[in-house]
């Protein structure tokens, strides 16, 4: 908990959340940067300390690094991911030199027109004569101006170095957060696996215990465990072998028959090439049958029925699900219409997997509901 608190405080220090805090941190840095360099250089020229023009010249000289810094970062950012590749230092250096030249040249023209270079210290006069020449070098000595631009890079080492350190630290924090999330995800998955394993073990143990007293109850528990195992481990892929889906449906209907045999009749028939290894969307047929049971059997206490016929051809599978409907007053009371959400979701899956390649017909009568579905088989 303490490490998380320290990590959060460090992250807020590197990347303040509020824009005002970020702006304040930048202003404090640049104020310190300018003040430090002015205090450092003034003792060299003590006779100029009280000269307003000299103070203004030095203030503007060091303040120009503010647009240089942000302009260079902007140009470097045009390369894609700034400061994150092996050639980023070279791109940043070239961007800094270019922006330095574009900012410094107008600055010396300002000195010349408003102060006069002859009124400034000698170092301004020596460098200024190069910046006051044309934008394009005409003579070999005109190229010296870029040497002065390069020399100024030493003053940008601190802000750009801090920028790199900050980005690296933020990257480490993000990687640590991702690793933490991954560990938590793995722990959750492990817990999710342990709980089903426990349930399966309990069902298997219970089936053994009740077997001497009731074979039917023992078989019920074994089938329930097999269905849970199938739902947990065999339905993760988008498609599944048709024979495995039909086997699951058979077990499912067997349990439903045992559950509601006193008042309902459930018939299931599968014909054709039932041993095919071709595939269908996982649990798509099961969803259709579950929808019929939900609205035809479980929605009423009156006698009901569900009849299912599945025929497998070499390249298609056709299934018809015919079920009774509850009395009108019961249907209104439940506010759940069979042709609603379940079939809408089914159509959505069919459109996603078999656009214009399936047939879905729904026939609704006052006392019954029929769904006809034909889909192609995937190899």
Secondary structure, DSSP 8 states (H G I E B T S, - for coil): -HHHHHHHHHHHHHS-SSHHHHHHHHHHHHHHHHHHHHHHHHGGGGGGTT-HHHHHHHHHHHHHHHHHHHHHHHHHHTTSSTT-STTHHHHHHHHHHHHHHHHHHHHHHHIIIII-GGGS-HHHHHHHHHHTS-SS--SGGGGHHHHHHHHTHHHHHHHHHHHHHHHHHHHHHHHHHHHHHHHHHHHHHHHHHHHHHHHHHHHHHHHHHHHTT-HHHHHHHHHHHHHHHHHHHSSSSSEEEHHHHHHHHHHHHHHHHHHHTTTEEEEEEEEE-TT---EEETTHHHHHHHHHHHHHTTT-SS-EEEEEEEEE-SSEEEEEEEEE---HHHHHHHT--TTTHHHHHHHHHHHHHSTTT-EEEEEE-SSEEEEEEEEE-B-
